[in-house]
Amino acid sequence: MCGIVGYIGDRLAVPNALNCLKALEYRGYDSAGVAYADGTELKICKMVGKLENLTSHLKNKIIPSSCAIGHTRWATHGEPNKQNAHPHADYYKMLAVVHNGIIENYLELKNELEKKGYKFYSATDTEVFANLLSFYLIEQNPLLKGYYAVRNTMHNTLHSTYKIDEKCIIKALHSVVLKCKGSFAVAVLMRGYDDVIFFAKNKSPLIIGKGENENFIASDTPALIGCCKKFYSIKDGEIGYITKDRIAVFDENLKVLKLNFKTVNIRPEQVILGNYSHFMEKEIEQGADSVTETINRIEQMKILERISPKIFDNFDLHITACGTALHAGLIAKCVIEDKLKIPVDLDYASEFRYKKPLISSKSICLFISQSGETADTLSCVELSNSVGATTIAFTNVAGSRMESLVDYIIPTSAGPEIAVASTKAYMAQLAAIYQFIEYLAKIKGITIEFSSDSVKNAVLKNKYINYYKELEDVVQEIKDEESVYFIGRGIDYLLSLEGALKLKEVSYIHCEAMPAGELKHGSLALVRKDCFVIAILTQKELYDKTLNNIYELNSRGAKVILFSPFKELRNIVYKQILIPETEPVLSPFVAMKPLQCLAYATAIARGNDPDKPRNLAKSVTVE
């Protein structure tokens, strides 16, 4: 949720901040804003809606500032209007703050500050952070009380007459961090400090990018691609500041830390549209490459060999994830139980903690997260660690918080995924999961009918197939529907769950996935004449059973769109989208691309922006 950037250096700060924000807009697009140092003042400019509104507003303005912070918002507290947009200033206009996360005790803090004379102009928890920092600065600097005794009287001469010591600002920031409960990543500009950006982090992502005569902060690495190659992932509880040639980070005891910068090799073309109309379109086409690159990386780096075989001697297995990652986990559960005969417990991360899970030191807990910053999933990692369970993360982002919490990491190699609806990252997660299953089978001495090579061969079967032409008529018919249903059995049902999620995310059509065999147990009541049902049939052993369900739908006048490799069914259904045939267990690697294409094409036909679906953000860093 929410994107944060900060730039300080020899170049113009505001254009650089806006460019960095552009790469983070997938984190929220309810509003956008910047704050920058301008001599004796802090200037704030913010606009409702997408970043382009702010960019257009500032397009012809030359702002000679070398220090700026920026924010793109996904609303949590307060409706998405200009009043609630970031950055937020404190009551005395001493500082400006951008924030990602949720301060859980903000109402309590707000009440305390109001009793001390502070007034609030927004409904956000971020303004509470700004005023709390202002309060501690004034408390720790008696001279400030005189300057601000009458608001705006001596205020405009503050820069030229009194400058707060940097250590004092760090101390005040530390006091705020200790006082606030919840998750937050903040960047702060102080009036009178035209050459410093302060920051603090707890449970929300924040990184430092190190450049030449310039430095950056951001919520995620894509914001800084092409700007710098060296990154430091700020840890929970750390605070500090950056100047154009200095980076200072302090731990929770205010001890200066020695930083270990990592080089992140992300190619600029990975975050550029190129010849594509949208990132979702581009990332669907990159799905096959994300599978092969993930497999190659895991094999070349011997990732799985780092996991001790001893942990699998006497264990119980659990999988936890959210959204699309959960659907990848469902595939994992299905294949592990079918091929390895090992029971798997699977939960939504948002429910895991509250059901009092039966995990112990013998448990192996798998966590799947594209960003490695998903708040619900991270809380499950912490719970699992607390009972001594072995924790393994499948994640796509190097240096994420999840990586620092788990025992083992199985990285995926999807590269930056900009569109909110996950496509290539899901494919990479499946690739890593199948690698893990293959490794587990080897440990257990079990022969399975797939390998890394067969997975790569399967996904390459439809790498160059253009499904859009074949889907054109279908899209034109379903684009005005209120509801579309998905059915399947076994793995096909699990694929229908992800297909329905993709279509609802970007088209805003109500979509519901159902096990085909459950239709006559209630769901068939939803079927009416000419309604559309997407059926997935790739499993030979379930051929006859699923076909019976298709006949049930036909008899009630439904229009069945079948995604299947079985050509003989073309005349039985309203429309068939032919997909390559492969081993049934590998069907996710051939069936998912056309379902993703259907979602993308339908969104375009409805006039939606598939990269930025309403009300959604890419990385869910709040619970």
C-alpha positions in Angstrom: 0.0 0.0 0.0 1.1 3.6 -0.7 4.4 4.5 -2.4 7.1 6.7 -0.8 10.1 8.3 -2.5 12.7 10.8 -1.5 15.4 12.4 -3.6 18.3 14.6 -2.5 21.2 15.5 -4.8 22.6 17.9 -7.4 19.7 17.5 -9.8 16.2 19.1 -9.6 14.4 17.1 -6.9 10.7 17.4 -7.8 11.0 15.9 -11.4 13.2 13.1 -10.0 10.7 12.4 -7.2 7.8 12.3 -9.8 9.7 9.9 -12.0 10.4 7.6 -9.1 6.7 7.8 -8.1 5.6 6.8 -11.5 7.2 3.4 -11.0 5.4 3.0 -7.6 1.9 4.0 -8.7 0.9 0.4 -8.5 1.0 0.8 -4.7 -1.9 3.3 -4.8 -3.5 5.9 -7.0 -6.1 7.6 -4.9 -4.0 10.7 -4.8 -0.4 11.9 -5.1 1.7 14.6 -3.7 5.2 16.1 -3.2 6.9 18.2 -0.6 10.1 20.1 -1.2 12.5 22.5 0.4 12.4 26.0 -0.9 14.7 28.3 1.0 13.0 29.2 4.3 9.8 27.3 3.5 8.5 23.8 2.9 6.2 23.7 -0.1 3.5 21.0 -0.5 1.6 20.2 -3.7 -0.9 17.3 -3.9 -3.7 16.3 -6.2 -6.6 13.7 -6.1 -6.5 10.8 -8.5 -3.7 9.3 -10.4 -0.2 10.6 -10.5 -0.7 12.1 -13.9 -2.9 14.8 -12.4 -0.1 16.0 -10.1 2.5 15.7 -12.9 0.3 17.8 -15.3 -0.2 20.4 -12.6 3.6 20.8 -12.1 4.5 20.3 -15.7 5.5 23.9 -16.6 6.8 24.9 -13.1 10.6 25.1 -12.6 11.2 24.3 -8.9 14.9 24.9 -8.0 14.9 22.5 -5.1 17.4 19.7 -4.7 15.5 17.9 -1.9 12.0 16.4 -2.1 9.7 13.6 -0.9 6.7 12.2 -2.7 3.8 9.9 -2.1 1.2 8.0 -4.0 -1.7 7.0 -1.8 -4.0 4.0 -1.3 -6.5 5.2 1.3 -6.8 3.6 4.7 -7.8 6.4 7.0 -10.0 9.1 5.5 -11.6 9.2 2.1 -9.4 9.8 -1.0 -9.6 13.6 -1.2 -7.1 16.4 -1.3 -7.4 17.1 2.4 -6.3 13.5 3.2 -3.6 13.3 0.5 0.0 13.2 1.5 2.4 14.9 2.3 1.0 16.1 5.6 2.4 19.0 7.6 2.3 19.5 11.4 0.2 22.2 12.9 3.1 24.7 13.0 4.3 23.9 9.4 7.7 22.9 10.8 7.8 19.6 8.9 6.2 17.5 6.2 5.6 13.7 6.3 4.8 11.0 3.9 3.7 7.6 5.3 3.0 4.1 4.3 1.2 1.8 6.9 -1.3 2.1 9.7 -0.7 3.7 13.1 -3.1 1.6 15.2 -3.2 3.9 18.2 -3.6 7.1 16.2 -6.9 8.1 17.8 -5.5 7.9 21.3 -2.4 10.0 20.2 -4.7 12.5 18.4 -6.7 13.0 21.6 -3.6 13.6 23.6 -2.3 16.1 21.1 -5.6 18.0 20.8 -5.5 18.5 24.6 -2.0 20.1 24.1 -3.5 22.6 21.6 -2.8 20.8 18.3 -5.4 21.1 15.6 -6.0 18.6 12.8 -7.1 19.2 9.2 -7.4 15.6 7.9 -8.8 12.3 8.9 -5.5 10.5 8.5 -3.2 8.8 11.0 -0.3 10.3 9.1 -1.1 13.8 10.4 -0.9 12.4 13.9 2.6 11.3 13.2 3.6 14.7 11.9 2.1 16.5 14.9 3.6 14.0 17.4 7.1 14.7 15.9 6.4 18.4 16.1 5.4 18.0 19.8 8.6 16.2 20.7 10.8 18.6 18.9 9.3 21.5 20.8 9.4 19.6 24.1 13.1 19.0 23.6 14.0 22.5 22.3 12.8 25.2 24.7 13.6 27.9 22.3 11.1 26.6 19.8 8.3 27.2 22.4 9.0 30.9 22.2 9.1 30.9 18.4 5.8 29.0 18.2 4.0 30.5 21.1 2.0 32.5 18.7 1.5 30.6 15.5 2.9 32.2 12.3 4.3 35.2 14.2 8.0 34.2 14.4 7.4 31.2 12.2 8.7 32.7 9.0 12.0 33.8 10.5 12.8 30.4 12.0 15.2 29.3 9.4 17.4 32.3 9.7 17.4 32.6 13.4 17.3 29.1 14.9 18.3 25.6 13.5 17.6 22.4 15.5 20.5 20.1 15.9 20.3 16.9 13.8 20.8 14.8 16.9 17.8 16.4 18.4 15.6 15.5 15.4 16.8 11.9 15.5 16.0 11.8 19.2 12.5 13.2 18.6 11.9 10.8 15.7 13.0 7.9 18.0 10.5 9.1 20.6 7.7 9.0 18.0 8.6 5.6 16.8 8.4 4.2 20.4 5.1 5.9 20.9 3.4 4.7 17.8 1.9 1.2 17.5 1.4 -0.5 14.2 3.2 -0.4 10.9 4.8 2.6 9.3 7.5 3.8 6.9 7.9 7.5 6.9 10.0 10.2 5.2 10.3 13.6 6.7 11.4 17.0 5.5 12.3 19.6 8.2 12.0 23.3 7.7 15.5 24.8 7.6 17.0 21.5 6.4 17.1 21.9 2.7 19.7 19.2 2.3 18.4 16.3 4.6 15.6 13.7 4.4 14.8 11.9 7.7 13.1 8.5 7.8 11.8 5.8 10.1 10.6 2.3 9.5 8.6 -0.4 11.3 6.9 -3.3 9.5 6.4 -1.4 6.2 9.0 -1.5 3.4 11.5 1.2 2.9 14.9 1.1 1.1 17.8 3.5 0.6 19.3 3.9 -2.9 22.9 5.0 -3.1 23.9 7.1 -6.1 26.7 9.5 -7.2 26.3 12.8 -5.4 22.7 11.9 -4.7 20.8 9.5 -2.6 17.2 8.1 -2.6 14.7 6.5 -0.4 11.7 4.5 -1.7 9.1 1.8 -0.8 10.4 -0.6 -3.4 13.3 -1.1 -5.8 11.4 -0.4 -9.1 11.2 3.3 -8.1 15.0 3.5 -8.3 15.8 1.5 -11.4 18.1 3.5 -13.7 18.9 5.8 -10.8 21.2 3.6 -8.7 22.3 0.0 -8.3 23.2 -0.1 -4.6 20.5 -0.6 -2.1 20.1 -0.9 1.7 16.9 -2.4 3.1 16.0 -0.5 6.2 15.2 -2.8 9.1 12.3 -2.5 11.6 13.0 0.0 14.3 15.8 1.8 12.4 15.7 5.5 11.8 18.1 7.9 10.1 18.7 10.5 7.5 20.2 10.9 4.0 22.0 13.9 2.4 23.4 13.9 -1.1 26.7 12.4 0.1 25.9 10.9 3.5 23.7 8.1 4.8 23.2 7.7 8.5 21.2 4.9 10.0 20.6 4.3 13.8 19.2 1.2 15.5 16.5 1.2 18.2 19.2 2.2 20.8 20.3 5.1 18.6 23.6 3.4 17.8 25.1 4.3 14.4 25.0 1.2 12.1 27.5 0.1 9.6 25.6 -0.5 6.4 25.9 -3.4 3.9 24.6 -2.3 0.5 23.5 -4.9 -2.0 23.5 -4.6 -5.7 20.2 -5.4 -7.3 20.4 -6.4 -10.9 17.1 -5.2 -12.4 17.2 -4.2 -16.0 15.6 -0.9 -16.9 13.6 -2.5 -19.7 11.8 -4.6 -17.1 10.0 -1.5 -15.8 9.4 0.1 -19.2 6.3 -0.7 -21.3 8.2 -0.9 -24.6 5.8 -1.9 -27.4 3.0 -3.0 -25.1 -0.1 -1.0 -24.2 -0.2 -2.0 -20.5 2.1 -3.7 -18.0 -0.5 -6.5 -17.5 -0.2 -7.3 -21.2 3.6 -7.3 -21.1 3.7 -9.4 -17.9 1.3 -12.0 -19.2 3.7 -12.5 -22.2 6.6 -12.7 -19.7 5.0 -15.6 -17.8 6.9 -18.3 -19.6 10.3 -16.6 -19.1 9.5 -16.1 -15.4 9.1 -19.9 -15.1 12.3 -20.8 -16.9 14.3 -18.1 -15.2 13.0 -19.2 -11.8 13.9 -22.8 -12.4 17.3 -22.0 -13.8 18.2 -19.7 -10.9 17.1 -22.3 -8.2 19.1 -25.0 -9.9 22.2 -22.9 -10.6 22.4 -21.5 -7.1 21.5 -24.9 -5.5 18.8 -23.1 -3.5 17.0 -26.3 -2.5 20.1 -28.1 -1.4 20.5 -25.5 1.3 17.4 -26.9 3.0 18.4 -29.6 5.5 16.7 -33.0 4.6 16.5 -33.7 8.3 13.6 -31.3 8.8 11.5 -33.7 6.6 12.0 -36.7 8.9 9.0 -36.2 11.1 7.0 -33.2 10.1 3.6 -31.7 9.3 3.2 -29.3 6.4 1.4 -25.9 6.3 0.9 -23.4 3.5 -0.2 -19.8 4.1 -0.7 -17.0 1.6 -3.1 -14.3 0.3 -5.0 -13.8 -3.0 -3.2 -15.1 -6.1 -0.4 -16.5 -4.0 -2.9 -18.5 -2.1 -4.1 -20.0 -5.4 -0.6 -21.1 -6.1 -0.6 -22.6 -2.7 -3.8 -24.5 -3.5 -2.0 -26.1 -6.5 0.9 -27.0 -4.2 -1.4 -28.7 -1.7 -3.2 -30.6 -4.5 0.1 -31.9 -6.1 1.8 -32.7 -2.8 -1.1 -34.7 -1.5 -1.7 -36.5 -4.8 1.9 -37.3 -5.7 3.7 -37.5 -2.3 0.7 -38.5 -0.1 1.7 -35.9 2.5 -1.2 -34.1 4.1 -1.1 -30.3 3.7 -2.9 -27.7 5.8 -3.6 -24.5 3.9 -5.0 -21.2 5.2 -5.6 -17.7 4.2 -3.0 -15.7 5.9 -5.6 -13.3 7.2 -7.3 -16.2 9.0 -4.3 -18.3 10.1 -3.6 -16.6 13.4 -7.2 -16.5 14.5 -8.0 -20.1 14.1 -5.3 -21.1 16.6 -3.3 -23.2 14.1 -2.0 -26.6 15.2 1.7 -25.9 14.6 4.8 -26.8 16.6 8.5 -27.2 16.3 7.9 -30.2 14.0 5.9 -28.1 11.6 7.2 -26.9 8.2 5.4 -23.7 7.2 5.5 -22.5 3.6 4.7 -18.8 2.9 4.1 -17.5 -0.6 4.3 -13.7 -1.2 5.3 -11.9 -4.4 6.5 -8.8 -2.5 7.7 -10.4 0.7 6.0 -7.5 2.5 2.4 -8.8 2.7 1.3 -7.8 6.3 -1.0 -10.7 6.9 1.5 -13.3 5.7 4.3 -11.7 7.8 2.2 -11.9 10.9 1.9 -15.7 10.2 5.6 -16.0 9.8 6.1 -14.4 13.2 3.6 -16.7 14.8 5.3 -19.8 13.3 8.7 -18.6 14.5 7.3 -18.2 18.0 6.6 -21.9 18.3 9.9 -23.0 16.7 8.4 -24.1 13.3 10.7 -24.3 10.3 9.7 -21.4 8.0 10.3 -21.3 4.2 9.4 -18.3 2.0 8.7 -18.2 -1.7 9.2 -14.6 -2.6 10.1 -12.4 -5.6 11.7 -9.4 -4.0 15.3 -9.6 -2.7 15.8 -7.9 0.7 12.2 -8.0 1.7 11.1 -8.2 5.3 10.0 -11.8 4.9 13.5 -12.9 3.8 14.8 -11.6 7.1 12.3 -13.6 9.2 12.3 -17.1 7.6 14.7 -20.0 7.9 14.9 -20.6 4.2 14.2 -18.6 1.0 13.2 -20.1 -2.3 13.4 -17.1 -4.6 11.2 -16.6 -7.7 12.6 -14.7 -10.7 9.6 -12.9 -12.2 11.4 -9.5 -12.1 9.5 -6.4 -11.2 5.7 -6.9 -11.6 4.1 -3.5 -12.1 0.5 -4.3 -12.9 -1.6 -4.8 -9.7 -3.1 -8.1 -10.9 -0.4 -10.7 -10.6 0.3 -12.8 -13.7 4.0 -13.6 -14.3 4.7 -13.7 -10.5 2.0 -16.4 -10.1 3.7 -18.5 -12.9 7.0 -18.0 -11.2 5.5 -19.1 -7.8 4.2 -22.3 -9.5 7.7 -23.0 -11.0 9.3 -22.6 -7.6 6.7 -24.8 -5.9 7.1 -27.6 -8.4 10.8 -27.4 -7.9 10.3 -27.8 -4.1 7.9 -30.7 -4.7 10.5 -32.4 -6.9 13.2 -31.9 -4.2 10.8 -33.3 -1.5 10.1 -36.3 -3.7 13.8 -37.0 -4.0 14.3 -36.8 -0.3 11.4 -39.2 0.3 12.5 -41.6 -2.5 9.2 -41.1 -4.4 9.1 -41.2 -8.2 7.0 -38.5 -9.8 6.1 -37.9 -13.4 7.4 -34.4 -13.8 10.8 -32.6 -13.6 12.2 -29.2 -14.1 12.7 -29.9 -17.8 9.1 -31.0 -18.3 7.8 -27.9 -16.5 9.8 -25.7 -18.8 8.7 -27.7 -21.9 5.0 -27.3 -20.8 5.1 -23.5 -20.3 7.0 -23.1 -23.6 4.1 -24.8 -25.5 2.0 -21.6 -25.5 4.6 -18.9 -25.1 4.1 -17.7 -28.6 0.3 -18.4 -28.9 -1.7 -15.2 -29.4 -5.0 -15.9 -27.7 -6.5 -12.5 -28.2 -7.8 -13.1 -31.7 -9.5 -16.3 -30.6 -10.9 -14.5 -27.5 -12.2 -11.5 -29.4 -15.8 -12.7 -29.9 -16.0 -14.0 -26.3 -14.8 -10.7 -24.9 -17.4 -8.7 -26.8 -20.1 -10.9 -25.4 -19.1 -11.1 -21.8 -18.0 -7.5 -21.4 -21.5 -6.3 -20.5 -22.4 -9.2 -18.2 -23.1 -8.6 -14.6 -21.9 -12.1 -13.5 -19.6 -14.8 -15.0 -19.1 -18.2 -13.5 -16.1 -20.5 -13.6 -16.2 -24.3 -13.0 -13.6 -27.1 -13.0 -12.7 -30.2 -11.1 -9.4 -31.0 -9.3 -6.6 -28.8 -10.5 -9.0 -27.3 -13.0 -11.2 -26.0 -10.2 -8.1 -24.4 -8.6 -7.3 -22.8 -11.9 -10.8 -21.5 -12.2 -10.4 -19.7 -8.8 -7.4 -17.8 -10.2 -9.1 -17.2 -13.5 -12.2 -15.7 -11.7 -10.0 -13.6 -9.5 -8.1 -12.1 -12.5 -11.3 -11.3 -14.4 -13.1 -9.7 -11.4 -9.9 -7.7 -10.5 -9.6 -5.8 -13.7 -13.0 -6.0 -15.4 -15.2 -5.4 -12.2 -17.6 -8.1 -13.4 -18.8 -10.3 -10.5 -17.0 -13.6 -11.0 -17.5 -16.7 -9.0 -15.6 -20.0 -9.2 -17.3 -23.3 -8.3 -16.3 -26.9 -8.2 -18.2 -28.4 -11.1 -19.5 -31.2 -9.1 -21.1 -28.8 -6.6 -23.4 -27.1 -9.2 -26.4 -29.3 -8.4 -25.9 -28.8 -4.7 -27.0 -25.2 -4.9 -25.0 -23.1 -7.4 -27.1 -24.3 -10.3 -29.8 -21.9 -9.0 -27.7 -19.0 -10.3 -27.6 -20.3 -13.9 -30.1 -18.7 -16.3 -30.6 -18.7 -20.0 -27.7 -17.1 -21.9 -25.5 -16.6 -18.8 -21.8 -17.3 -19.4 -19.9 -20.1 -17.6 -16.1 -20.5 -18.1 -15.3 -24.2 -17.9 -11.8 -25.6 -17.6 -11.1 -29.2 -18.5 -7.5 -30.5 -18.7 -7.7 -33.6 -16.5 -8.3 -36.8 -18.5 -9.4 -38.7 -15.4 -12.1 -36.1 -14.8 -13.2 -35.8 -18.4 -16.5 -37.7 -18.2 -17.5 -36.1 -14.9 -16.8 -32.5 -16.0 -18.6 -33.2 -19.3 -21.7 -34.2 -17.4 -21.6 -30.9 -15.7 -21.3 -29.1 -19.0 -24.4 -31.0 -20.2 -26.3 -29.8 -17.1 -25.4 -26.2 -18.0 -26.3 -26.6 -21.6 -29.7 -28.0 -20.7 -30.4 -24.8 -18.8 -29.4 -22.5 -21.6 -26.0 -21.4 -20.3 -23.3 -20.4 -22.8 -20.3 -22.5 -21.8 -16.8 -21.2 -22.9 -14.5 -24.2 -22.6 -10.7 -23.9 -22.1 -9.4 -27.3 -22.9 -7.0 -29.3 -25.2 -9.7 -31.8 -26.1 -10.7 -30.9 -29.7 -13.7 -33.2 -29.8 -15.6 -31.0 -27.4 -15.8 -28.0 -29.8 -19.3 -28.8 -30.9 -20.6 -29.6 -27.4 -20.0 -26.1 -26.0 -20.9 -22.5 -27.1 -17.2 -21.7 -27.7 -13.9 -23.6 -27.1 -10.5 -21.9 -26.5 -8.1 -24.6 -27.5 -5.0 -24.9 -25.3 -1.9 -27.2 -25.7 -2.1 -30.7 -24.3 0.3 -31.7 -21.6 0.6 -34.0 -18.6 -2.4 -33.3 -16.3 -0.2 -32.3 -13.4 1.4 -29.6 -15.5 -1.8 -28.2 -16.8 -1.4 -24.9 -14.8 1.5 -24.0 -17.0 -0.6 -24.1 -20.2 -4.1 -23.2 -19.0 -3.4 -20.0 -17.1 -2.1 -17.8 -19.9 -5.4 -17.8 -21.9 -7.4 -17.1 -18.7 -5.1 -14.1 -18.0 -5.5 -12.9 -21.6 -9.3 -13.1 -21.1 -9.2 -10.9 -18.1 -6.9 -8.3 -19.7 -8.9 -8.2 -23.0 -12.2 -7.8 -21.1 -10.8 -5.0 -19.0 -9.8 -3.1 -22.2 -13.2 -3.8 -23.8 -14.9 -2.2 -20.8 -12.6 0.9 -20.9 -10.8 0.0 -17.6 -7.1 0.5 -16.8 -6.0 -3.1 -16.2 -2.8 -2.0 -14.5 -4.5 0.1 -11.9 -7.9 -1.6 -10.9 -10.0 0.5 -8.6 -9.7 0.1 -4.8 -6.7 -2.2 -5.2 -3.0 -1.8 -4.6 -0.1 -4.1 -5.5 1.6 -4.7 -2.2 -0.8 -5.1 0.8 1.4 -3.9 3.7 -1.4 -3.3 6.2 -3.7 -5.8 7.8 
